[in-house]
Amino acid sequence: MLWLCVACGTDPWMRDDRVEGRTEVVVMGNLHGRHLVDDDFPFEALRAQIERARPDVILAEVPPVLFEEVRDAVRDEHAAVSDDTRAWMTSFPELVHAVFPAAATLDAKVVPVSGYSSAYARDLRAYRAAYPSGPADHHVACSEEHVDRRDDDEGLDPDWLASPSYARLHAWRDRCEQTHVGEAMGEAAPRLRDARHVARVVRAVEENRGRRIVVVFDARRRWVLEQALRDLPEVTLLDPRAFVD
């Protein structure tokens, strides 16, 4: 199953030079609000990474239904937007501090690719309410403890978030969660959640063939996005570490 494969095939190309006419994609991971309080990887650094990649298109973690309001609110802080849009911008501050500013500097197109749904939010809340002390399975609890411990050791380091080791660890945790408690999570199960994200990202890449594309997404989802993109024909997947200062 494609979703369960990790780091198959050759590594992404470790280069930053541009090849005109080729479809080039790089997935840049971030951890949302943590960048506002962590000097090791502030949003200024994420924005600089995006700008060093010189994309024609930036795929952003925002649902299409909220995209226009988010874009308008970034352009004009006094723009009238819904409570849902304000909440999204608060939870995903990279949109305000990195994605749209970089796009403006580069004159790049921004495309919304989040597969978020109300059913996902509903089922995730229900699962957490049913198991307030943590995962319903000790295998999942062990995987989460291991990944969290390693993340704590490495901190919010751009090289760590962009590394193959980070991707493999989070893939292991997601697979473990899917295997042992996925059914109890309903629409919030990792396989279903990630399939929605992947579908939107792949569609956007297909619609922007021949361009350089940067995907700015939750670093914990980078592994599954890279796996799907690596399987696309005539797409060159670039290593995000090539753009870390």
N, C-alpha and C positions, 0 to 999 in steps of 0.2 A: 504494500500500500504506500503510495507516494507520501502521504502525511507522516508515516512512521519512519521514513528514511531521513538520515541526517548526514550531511557532508559527503554525499555520494559523489563519485567522479572526481575530477581534478579540482584543485583549489581555484577560487576566482583569480582573475589576473591582477597582479600587484603592480598596477601602473596608473598614472593619472593623466597621461597624454590623450588627446582627443583624436578619434578616427572618424572623420566626416562620413556621413551616410550610414554608419553602423549603429545598430540599436545597442546602446550601452546603459546598464542599470547598476546603481549602487544603493544598497539599503543602509541608511544611517539611523542607528538606534538612539533613543533618548529615554529618560525616566521622568518626564513631565515636571511636576513641581519641585522635585529634588534639586533641579538645576538652579533654582532660585536661592537656595540656602547652602549650596556646596561650591566652594571656591575652586575645587579641582576641575570642575567641568561646568562653567557658567554658560548661559545661553549665548553669550558673545562668541564662545568657542564653537558651539554648534553652528551658529550662523556662519562663522568663518569656514567651517568644514564644507558647508553647503556651497558657499561662494567659490571655494577652491575647486570644487568639482565642476563648476560652470555648466550646470544643467540647462537644457531648454525647457524642461518640464519638471515640476516638483509634485510628487504625490503626497498628499497630506492626510493625517489621521483625523478626519472629520466626516461625519455622515453627509451624504449629498443633500439631504433634506435641510440641514443647517448651514450649508456652505455659503449661500449668498448673504445670509445675515452675519455670519462670522466675518466674511470678507468686508462687508460694509462697516461693521463695528471696528475692525482694525483700521480702516481708512478714516473713520470719523467716530471718535469716542462718544459723541452725542447721538449717534444713530439709534433709532428705535429698534430694539431687538427683543425677542422672547426670553422668558426666564430660562428655558432649556438652552438657548444659545449662550447666555451669560454663564450658566453652570458649566457648559462644555469648555468655554474659553478659560474658565478658572481651573478646570481639571487638566486642560491641555494647553498650558501657557506657552509652549513652544510655537504655537500658531502666531501669537502676538509678538514674541520676542525673537524668533528666528526664521520661521517659514516665510511669512508674508514680507518681512523686511528684506530677506535675501532675494525673494522673487522680484521685489521692486527694483533692487539694485541690478539684478541680472536681466530684467525684462523677461522673466520666465513665467510660463503658464502654471497655475496651481490647479490641481485636480483632486477632488475629495474621494477617498478610497476606504474609509472606515466601514466595516460591515456590522457596526453596532446596531442592535435592534431593541425595541422595548421588551420583547419576549426574553432576550438574553438578560436584561437587567432584572426582570421579574423573577426568572428562575435562579439567578445568582443570589438575589436577596432571600429567596425561599430556602435555598441550600444552606446559606450561612446562618439563617435563623434556626434551621433544624439541627445544625452542628455548631453551636456558638463557641465551643472549646477547640475547634479546629477540624481538620479533615476527618472523614468518617472511616478512614482506613489507615492502619499503621504504616503500610508501605508508602502511602502518599505523605504522611507526616514525616517520615524519615527522609524522603527525597526533598521535601521543602526545607527541613532543618539543614540538610547538607548544602543545598544551593544558597540558602540565606547566610549560612556561616561563611561560605566562600565569597559571596558578595560583600559581606561585612569586612572580610580581610582585604579585599581589593579596593573597596571604596568606589566612588563615582569617577573611575578612571576611564578616559576615552579609549585608551588602548584595550582595556579589559572588556568594555561594552562591545567593541568591534572585533574581539578575538574569536577564533574557532572554539576555544575552550568554553567561553561564555555561551555560545550557541548550543554546544553539545549538552551542557549541564541543564539548560532550560528546556531543551528538547526531551531530555530524560525525565524531568519533572512533569512536563506536559503529558508524555506517554504514560507515565505511571498514574497520573490523575485520570486520564481517559480510561485506562484499563480497569482500575479498581473502583472508581466512583463516578465515571462518566454518565452512567445511566441515571444516577440519582440527581445529576445536575441539569438534566433536561436540555434546554436550548443553550445553557451556559457551558456545556461540556466542551473541552478543548477542541475536539475534532470538528464540532459544528461551528464553534466560534471562529476557528482559524480558517475553515472552508469559506466562510463569508468574506473575511478579509482578503484571502487569496484570490477569490473570484473577482473582486473589484480591482485589485492590483494588476492581475493578469490582463483583465479587459483594458485597463488604462494603458498598459504597455503595448498591447496589440494595436491600440488606436493611435499610438505615437511612435510607430516604427521609424527607424532611421534617425532618432534623436537620442541625446543623452538625458537620462531620467534619474532623478534622485528620489528615493522613497524615504520619507521621514516618519518613523513609526516607533512604537514601544519596542525597546531593545529586546524584551523578552519574547517578542514575536518575530525577531529577525530571522531565526533559524528556519521557520516554516515558509516565510516569504522568499528567502534565498533558495530554498529547495525547489519551490515551484518555478521560480524564475530560471534556475539552472536548467530545468527541463524544457524550457521554451526553445524552439529552433531559431537559429540565427540571432540569438541574444547573447551579448557578452556581459557577464556579471562581474563587476569590478569589486575589489576588496576595499571596504570602508577605511581600513588602516592607511591606505595610500593618501588619504586626505586629512589625517590627523596631524596637527602641528607638533 
